[in-house]
Amino acid sequence: MVGFQPGEVPPTAAVKFVGAGAAACVADLVTFPLDTAKVRLQIQGEAKAAGGAPGARYKGVFGTMATMVRTEGPGSLYSGLAAGLQRQLSFASVRIGLYDSVKQVYTKGSEHAGLGSRLLAGCTTGALAVALAQPTDVVKVRFQAQARAEGSRRYQGTVDAYRTIAKEEGVRGLWKGTAPNIARNAIVNCAELVTYDLVKEALLESHLMTDNLPCHFAAAFGAGFCATLVASPVDVVKTRYMNAAPGQYGGAARCALATLRREGPAAFYKGFTPAFLRLGSWNVVMFVTYEQLKRALMAARASREAPF
């Protein structure tokens, strides 16, 4: 990404790969309750449509979190955290850590990347990351969706979830919702990384900011808002389809049509506020941490290689 001064050594691909995974885990630890609230709001209304008990009614981000704490305990806000961290270690490392390397491939090594090259790089790393990390995302969503107070938890642990899904739904069940997830993450990756790249570049070239924390914060906030705005409809379909019982929907497209027919267009922006709070704060924490980690890792490498 842009921003390094001529005297600084750019981070290697390995540093970016490791730094992206670590930074994403830090961001997940900070923002996971918001993500869980978003999932609960997105699937609200499905139980009634499937003929089951309606369960708890959630209203707003913090109302959802308060209801979960009251009915299921504080730990429910971090249900699925293990799978979430597993997801970020494999997912963010690829989609964020390899972005610059893939962008260089599309620009044939040129330092000046156009919008098309950036979009292609974002789509490529986003799709590749989903193909590798989809099982962890499926397990994370299933854990976040199940209510502890119902007394019929589907899974007793992360390993049990992987095993149960593979046994009951086949290995393909672990890749359930791959198509909408690829669509979502291609959009999110482009919105996040390309927006961050462009905003940061504009701030530096116009000399409004220097390459430090305020610049990273502003660029990350813009990236989070753009990502939420364009990805929310696909995110709702992805969440509902991945959480659905076998056979409930014939595919992601049918899930989208059923949602539209049953609840109207507004359903595709259910959970928008927690999604923005989560993506906005996630991007800020992740990009700020990522930028600092890259510098720290390169400084550690330089000091290790320096002669005594």
Sine and cosine of phi, psi and omega as CSV:
sin_phi,cos_phi,sin_psi,cos_psi,sin_omega,cos_omega
0.00,0.00,0.25,-0.97,-0.07,-1.00
-0.95,0.31,0.31,-0.95,0.20,-0.98
0.82,-0.57,-0.31,0.95,-0.06,-1.00
-0.98,0.18,0.66,-0.75,-0.02,-1.00
-0.98,0.19,0.34,-0.94,-0.04,-1.00
-0.83,0.56,-0.56,0.83,-0.03,-1.00
-0.98,0.19,-0.18,0.98,-0.06,-1.00
-1.00,-0.06,0.56,-0.83,0.05,-1.00
-1.00,0.08,0.85,-0.53,0.00,-1.00
-0.89,0.45,0.54,-0.84,0.00,-1.00
-0.92,0.39,0.57,-0.82,0.03,-1.00
-0.97,0.25,0.21,-0.98,0.03,-1.00
-0.88,0.48,-0.61,0.79,0.00,-1.00
-0.91,0.41,-0.65,0.76,0.03,-1.00
-0.89,0.45,-0.68,0.73,0.03,-1.00
-0.90,0.44,-0.65,0.76,-0.02,-1.00
-0.89,0.46,-0.77,0.64,-0.01,-1.00
-0.93,0.36,-0.69,0.73,-0.03,-1.00
-0.89,0.45,-0.63,0.78,-0.01,-1.00
-0.91,0.41,-0.69,0.72,0.01,-1.00
-0.90,0.44,-0.68,0.73,0.00,-1.00
-0.92,0.39,-0.69,0.73,-0.01,-1.00
-0.90,0.43,-0.63,0.78,0.01,-1.00
-0.92,0.40,-0.58,0.82,0.05,-1.00
-0.91,0.41,-0.65,0.76,0.05,-1.00
-0.88,0.48,-0.70,0.71,0.00,-1.00
-0.90,0.45,-0.63,0.78,0.02,-1.00
-0.90,0.43,-0.67,0.74,0.01,-1.00
-0.86,0.51,-0.61,0.79,-0.05,-1.00
-0.97,0.23,-0.61,0.79,-0.19,-0.98
-0.94,-0.33,0.09,1.00,-0.11,-0.99
-0.86,0.51,-0.65,0.76,0.04,-1.00
-0.84,0.54,-0.59,0.81,0.04,-1.00
-0.92,0.40,-0.61,0.79,0.02,-1.00
-0.92,0.39,-0.65,0.76,0.03,-1.00
-0.90,0.44,-0.67,0.74,0.05,-1.00
-0.88,0.47,-0.64,0.77,0.02,-1.00
-0.88,0.48,-0.71,0.71,0.00,-1.00
-0.88,0.47,-0.70,0.71,-0.01,-1.00
-0.88,0.47,-0.65,0.76,0.02,-1.00
-0.93,0.37,-0.59,0.81,-0.03,-1.00
-0.93,0.36,-0.58,0.82,-0.04,-1.00
-1.00,-0.04,-0.05,1.00,0.01,-1.00
-0.87,0.49,0.77,-0.64,-0.04,-1.00
0.96,-0.26,-0.30,0.95,-0.01,-1.00
-0.95,0.32,-0.64,0.77,-0.05,-1.00
-0.87,0.49,-0.67,0.75,0.01,-1.00
-0.91,0.42,-0.65,0.76,-0.01,-1.00
-0.93,0.38,-0.51,0.86,-0.01,-1.00
-1.00,0.07,-0.01,1.00,0.03,-1.00
1.00,0.03,0.19,0.98,-0.02,-1.00
-0.99,-0.12,-0.07,-1.00,0.03,-1.00
-0.94,0.34,0.63,-0.78,-0.05,-1.00
-0.92,0.38,-0.43,0.90,0.03,-1.00
0.95,0.32,-0.26,-0.96,-0.06,-1.00
-0.94,0.35,0.57,-0.82,0.06,-1.00
-0.99,-0.11,0.77,-0.64,-0.03,-1.00
-0.95,-0.31,0.68,-0.74,0.01,-1.00
-0.73,-0.68,0.95,-0.32,0.05,-1.00
0.97,0.22,0.20,-0.98,-0.06,-1.00
-0.90,0.44,-0.85,0.53,-0.10,-1.00
-0.97,0.25,-0.46,0.89,0.12,-0.99
-0.91,0.43,-0.63,0.77,0.06,-1.00
-0.89,0.45,-0.72,0.70,0.00,-1.00
-0.90,0.44,-0.64,0.77,0.02,-1.00
-0.91,0.41,-0.66,0.75,0.03,-1.00
-0.89,0.45,-0.67,0.75,0.01,-1.00
-0.90,0.44,-0.68,0.73,0.01,-1.00
-0.90,0.43,-0.65,0.76,-0.04,-1.00
-0.94,0.34,-0.66,0.75,-0.10,-0.99
-1.00,-0.07,-0.41,0.91,-0.09,-1.00
-0.81,-0.58,-0.18,0.98,-0.02,-1.00
0.99,-0.12,0.38,-0.93,-0.03,-1.00
-0.86,0.51,-0.52,0.85,-0.03,-1.00
-0.89,0.46,-0.37,0.93,-0.02,-1.00
-0.90,0.44,-0.43,0.90,0.00,-1.00
-0.93,0.37,-0.36,0.93,0.00,-1.00
-0.92,-0.38,0.36,0.93,0.05,-1.00
-0.91,0.41,0.81,-0.58,-0.03,-1.00
1.00,-0.02,0.15,0.99,-0.04,-1.00
-0.88,0.48,-0.65,0.76,-0.01,-1.00
-0.86,0.52,-0.73,0.68,0.03,-1.00
-0.92,0.40,-0.57,0.82,0.03,-1.00
-0.89,0.45,-0.67,0.74,0.03,-1.00
-0.94,0.34,-0.61,0.79,0.09,-1.00
-0.87,0.50,-0.66,0.75,0.01,-1.00
-0.88,0.48,-0.73,0.68,-0.06,-1.00
-0.91,0.40,-0.61,0.80,0.00,-1.00
-0.87,0.49,-0.60,0.80,0.00,-1.00
-1.00,-0.06,-0.54,0.84,-0.14,-0.99
-0.99,0.13,-0.84,0.55,-0.05,-1.00
-0.92,0.39,-0.55,0.83,0.03,-1.00
-0.84,0.54,-0.62,0.79,-0.03,-1.00
-0.99,0.15,-0.80,0.60,-0.15,-0.99
-0.95,0.32,-0.52,0.85,0.02,-1.00
-0.99,-0.17,-0.72,0.70,-0.06,-1.00
-0.90,0.43,-0.51,0.86,-0.02,-1.00
-0.99,-0.13,-0.01,1.00,-0.08,-1.00
-0.84,0.54,-0.77,0.64,-0.03,-1.00
-0.89,0.45,-0.63,0.78,0.00,-1.00
-0.91,0.42,-0.69,0.73,0.01,-1.00
-0.93,0.37,-0.60,0.80,0.04,-1.00
-0.88,0.48,-0.63,0.78,0.04,-1.00
-0.91,0.42,-0.55,0.84,0.05,-1.00
-0.90,0.43,-0.72,0.70,-0.03,-1.00
-0.94,0.34,-0.47,0.88,0.01,-1.00
-1.00,-0.07,0.06,1.00,-0.01,-1.00
0.83,0.56,0.63,0.78,0.09,-1.00
1.00,0.06,-0.02,1.00,-0.02,-1.00
-0.94,0.34,0.57,-0.82,0.02,-1.00
-0.97,0.22,-0.32,0.95,-0.04,-1.00
-0.97,-0.23,0.96,-0.27,-0.03,-1.00
-0.99,-0.15,0.77,-0.64,0.05,-1.00
-0.99,0.14,0.11,-0.99,-0.01,-1.00
-0.88,0.48,-0.65,0.76,0.00,-1.00
-0.87,0.50,-0.69,0.73,0.00,-1.00
-0.91,0.42,-0.62,0.78,0.02,-1.00
-0.92,0.39,-0.68,0.73,0.01,-1.00
-0.90,0.43,-0.67,0.74,0.03,-1.00
-0.89,0.46,-0.66,0.75,0.02,-1.00
-0.90,0.43,-0.67,0.74,0.02,-1.00
-0.90,0.45,-0.69,0.73,0.03,-1.00
-0.90,0.43,-0.67,0.74,-0.05,-1.00
-0.90,0.43,-0.79,0.61,-0.04,-1.00
-0.94,0.35,-0.54,0.84,0.05,-1.00
-0.90,0.43,-0.71,0.71,0.00,-1.00
-0.92,0.39,-0.67,0.75,0.00,-1.00
-0.90,0.44,-0.64,0.77,0.00,-1.00
-0.90,0.44,-0.66,0.75,0.02,-1.00
-0.90,0.44,-0.70,0.72,-0.02,-1.00
-0.85,0.53,-0.56,0.83,-0.02,-1.00
-1.00,0.09,-0.60,0.80,-0.20,-0.98
-0.95,-0.33,0.13,0.99,-0.07,-1.00
-0.82,0.57,-0.69,0.72,0.00,-1.00
-0.83,0.56,-0.62,0.79,0.00,-1.00
-0.92,0.38,-0.56,0.83,0.02,-1.00
-0.94,0.34,-0.65,0.76,0.03,-1.00
-0.87,0.50,-0.74,0.68,-0.02,-1.00
-0.91,0.42,-0.65,0.76,0.01,-1.00
-0.86,0.50,-0.74,0.68,-0.02,-1.00
-0.90,0.43,-0.66,0.76,0.00,-1.00
-0.88,0.47,-0.67,0.74,0.02,-1.00
-0.91,0.41,-0.68,0.73,-0.03,-1.00
-0.92,0.40,-0.50,0.87,-0.07,-1.00
-0.99,0.15,-0.47,0.88,-0.08,-1.00
-0.98,0.20,0.71,-0.70,-0.01,-1.00
-1.00,-0.07,0.80,-0.59,-0.04,-1.00
-0.92,0.39,-0.51,0.86,-0.09,-1.00
-0.95,0.30,-0.24,0.97,-0.05,-1.00
-0.96,0.29,-0.30,0.95,0.04,-1.00
0.97,0.24,0.17,0.99,0.00,-1.00
-0.68,-0.73,0.86,0.51,-0.02,-1.00
-0.90,0.43,0.71,-0.71,-0.06,-1.00
-0.96,0.29,-0.55,0.84,-0.10,-1.00
-0.70,-0.71,0.60,-0.80,-0.04,-1.00
-0.99,-0.14,-0.16,0.99,0.00,-1.00
-0.06,-1.00,0.12,-0.99,-0.05,-1.00
-0.89,0.45,-0.74,0.67,0.00,-1.00
-0.89,0.45,-0.65,0.76,0.04,-1.00
-0.88,0.47,-0.59,0.81,0.00,-1.00
-0.91,0.42,-0.73,0.68,0.04,-1.00
-0.85,0.52,-0.72,0.70,-0.05,-1.00
-0.92,0.40,-0.70,0.71,-0.04,-1.00
-0.91,0.41,-0.68,0.73,0.00,-1.00
-0.90,0.44,-0.70,0.72,0.01,-1.00
-0.90,0.43,-0.59,0.81,-0.02,-1.00
-0.96,0.29,-0.71,0.70,-0.10,-1.00
-0.99,0.11,-0.53,0.85,-0.09,-1.00
-0.89,-0.45,0.01,1.00,-0.06,-1.00
0.99,0.14,0.23,-0.97,0.00,-1.00
-0.86,0.50,-0.53,0.85,0.02,-1.00
-0.88,0.47,-0.42,0.91,0.02,-1.00
-0.88,0.47,-0.48,0.88,0.02,-1.00
-0.96,0.29,-0.30,0.95,0.06,-1.00
-0.95,-0.32,0.37,0.93,0.02,-1.00
-0.90,0.45,0.71,-0.71,0.01,-1.00
0.98,0.19,0.30,0.95,-0.02,-1.00
-0.88,0.48,-0.68,0.74,-0.04,-1.00
-0.88,0.48,-0.80,0.60,0.03,-1.00
-0.91,0.41,-0.48,0.88,0.01,-1.00
-0.95,0.32,-0.60,0.80,0.08,-1.00
-0.90,0.44,-0.69,0.72,0.03,-1.00
-0.87,0.49,-0.72,0.69,-0.02,-1.00
-0.88,0.47,-0.73,0.68,-0.11,-0.99
-0.97,0.23,-0.42,0.91,0.15,-0.99
-0.90,0.43,-0.68,0.74,0.02,-1.00
-0.92,0.39,-0.76,0.65,-0.03,-1.00
-0.88,0.47,-0.70,0.71,-0.03,-1.00
-0.88,0.47,-0.70,0.72,0.03,-1.00
-0.90,0.44,-0.73,0.68,-0.03,-1.00
-0.89,0.46,-0.72,0.70,-0.04,-1.00
-0.93,0.36,-0.87,0.50,-0.16,-0.99
-0.95,0.31,-0.68,0.73,-0.02,-1.00
-0.93,0.36,-0.68,0.74,0.05,-1.00
-0.89,0.46,-0.71,0.70,0.03,-1.00
-0.86,0.52,-0.72,0.69,0.01,-1.00
-0.85,0.53,-0.76,0.64,-0.09,-1.00
-0.94,0.35,-0.69,0.72,-0.01,-1.00
-0.91,0.41,-0.71,0.71,0.01,-1.00
-0.89,0.47,-0.68,0.73,0.02,-1.00
-0.88,0.47,-0.69,0.72,0.00,-1.00
-0.90,0.43,-0.67,0.74,0.00,-1.00
-0.90,0.44,-0.63,0.78,-0.02,-1.00
-0.96,0.27,-0.68,0.74,-0.05,-1.00
-0.94,0.34,-0.50,0.87,0.03,-1.00
-1.00,0.06,-0.05,1.00,0.01,-1.00
0.88,0.47,0.43,0.90,0.08,-1.00
-0.96,0.27,-0.53,0.85,0.01,-1.00
-0.61,-0.80,0.33,-0.94,0.14,-0.99
-0.99,-0.16,0.14,-0.99,-0.08,-1.00
-0.98,0.20,0.97,0.26,0.00,-1.00
-0.62,-0.78,-0.21,-0.98,-0.15,-0.99
-0.84,0.54,-0.72,0.69,0.02,-1.00
-0.86,0.52,-0.63,0.78,0.04,-1.00
-0.90,0.44,-0.71,0.70,0.01,-1.00
-0.89,0.45,-0.64,0.77,0.00,-1.00
-0.89,0.45,-0.75,0.67,-0.03,-1.00
-0.89,0.45,-0.70,0.71,-0.01,-1.00
-0.91,0.41,-0.64,0.77,0.00,-1.00
-0.93,0.38,-0.62,0.78,0.02,-1.00
-0.89,0.45,-0.70,0.71,0.05,-1.00
-0.88,0.47,-0.64,0.77,0.02,-1.00
-0.90,0.44,-0.66,0.75,0.00,-1.00
-0.91,0.42,-0.66,0.75,0.00,-1.00
-0.91,0.41,-0.73,0.68,0.00,-1.00
-0.88,0.48,-0.67,0.75,-0.01,-1.00
-0.89,0.45,-0.69,0.73,0.00,-1.00
-0.91,0.41,-0.67,0.74,-0.05,-1.00
-0.88,0.48,-0.71,0.70,-0.10,-1.00
-1.00,0.05,-0.39,0.92,-0.13,-0.99
-0.98,-0.18,-0.19,0.98,-0.11,-0.99
-0.83,0.55,-0.73,0.68,0.01,-1.00
-0.86,0.51,-0.69,0.72,0.01,-1.00
-0.93,0.38,-0.57,0.82,-0.01,-1.00
-0.91,0.42,-0.65,0.76,0.03,-1.00
-0.89,0.46,-0.73,0.69,0.00,-1.00
-0.89,0.45,-0.68,0.73,0.01,-1.00
-0.87,0.50,-0.73,0.69,-0.03,-1.00
-0.89,0.45,-0.72,0.69,-0.02,-1.00
-0.92,0.40,-0.66,0.75,-0.04,-1.00
-0.94,0.35,-0.64,0.76,-0.01,-1.00
-0.94,0.34,-0.48,0.88,-0.02,-1.00
-1.00,0.03,-0.18,0.98,-0.11,-0.99
-0.94,0.35,0.49,-0.87,0.10,-0.99
-0.92,0.38,0.46,-0.89,0.02,-1.00
-0.82,0.58,0.78,-0.63,0.04,-1.00
1.00,0.04,-0.11,0.99,-0.02,-1.00
-0.90,0.43,-0.65,0.76,0.07,-1.00
-0.82,-0.57,0.56,-0.83,0.02,-1.00
-0.99,0.17,-0.15,0.99,-0.01,-1.00
0.18,-0.98,0.09,-1.00,-0.04,-1.00
-0.90,0.44,-0.62,0.78,0.00,-1.00
-0.90,0.44,-0.66,0.75,0.03,-1.00
-0.93,0.37,-0.56,0.83,0.07,-1.00
-0.89,0.46,-0.68,0.73,0.01,-1.00
-0.90,0.44,-0.68,0.73,0.00,-1.00
-0.91,0.41,-0.65,0.76,0.02,-1.00
-0.90,0.43,-0.65,0.76,0.03,-1.00
-0.90,0.44,-0.70,0.71,0.00,-1.00
-0.89,0.45,-0.70,0.72,-0.04,-1.00
-0.93,0.37,-0.64,0.77,-0.11,-0.99
-0.99,0.15,-0.61,0.79,-0.16,-0.99
-0.82,-0.57,-0.12,0.99,0.04,-1.00
1.00,0.07,0.15,-0.99,-0.06,-1.00
-0.86,0.51,-0.52,0.85,-0.05,-1.00
-0.88,0.48,-0.38,0.92,-0.02,-1.00
-0.88,0.47,-0.47,0.88,-0.03,-1.00
-0.96,0.29,-0.18,0.98,0.08,-1.00
-0.90,-0.44,0.36,0.93,0.14,-0.99
-0.90,0.44,0.68,-0.73,0.00,-1.00
0.97,0.26,0.32,0.95,-0.03,-1.00
-0.89,0.45,-0.69,0.72,-0.03,-1.00
-0.88,0.48,-0.77,0.64,0.06,-1.00
-0.91,0.41,-0.51,0.86,0.04,-1.00
-0.90,0.45,-0.68,0.73,0.02,-1.00
-0.94,0.34,-0.69,0.73,0.04,-1.00
-0.85,0.52,-0.65,0.76,-0.03,-1.00
-0.96,0.29,-0.78,0.63,-0.04,-1.00
-0.92,0.39,-0.63,0.78,0.02,-1.00
-0.89,0.45,-0.78,0.63,0.01,-1.00
-0.93,0.37,-0.60,0.80,0.02,-1.00
-0.88,0.48,-0.71,0.70,0.00,-1.00
-0.90,0.44,-0.66,0.75,0.00,-1.00
-0.88,0.47,-0.77,0.63,-0.02,-1.00
-0.90,0.44,-0.71,0.71,-0.07,-1.00
-0.90,0.43,-0.79,0.62,-0.08,-1.00
-0.93,0.38,-0.63,0.77,0.04,-1.00
-0.89,0.45,-0.71,0.70,0.03,-1.00
-0.90,0.44,-0.68,0.73,-0.01,-1.00
-0.86,0.51,-0.72,0.69,-0.01,-1.00
-0.88,0.47,-0.66,0.75,-0.01,-1.00
-0.94,0.34,-0.63,0.78,0.02,-1.00
-0.90,0.44,-0.65,0.76,0.02,-1.00
-0.86,0.51,-0.70,0.71,0.00,-1.00
-0.92,0.39,-0.67,0.75,-0.01,-1.00
-0.91,0.42,-0.68,0.73,-0.01,-1.00
-0.91,0.40,-0.64,0.77,0.03,-1.00
-0.94,0.35,-0.58,0.81,0.04,-1.00
-0.92,0.40,-0.65,0.76,0.03,-1.00
-0.90,0.43,-0.65,0.76,0.03,-1.00
-0.91,0.42,-0.66,0.75,-0.01,-1.00
-0.91,0.42,-0.66,0.75,-0.01,-1.00
-0.93,0.37,-0.52,0.85,0.03,-1.00
-0.95,0.31,-0.56,0.83,-0.04,-1.00
-1.00,0.02,-0.20,0.98,-0.03,-1.00
-0.93,0.37,0.63,-0.78,0.03,-1.00
-0.94,0.33,0.49,-0.87,0.00,-1.00
-0.97,0.25,0.00,0.00,0.00,0.00
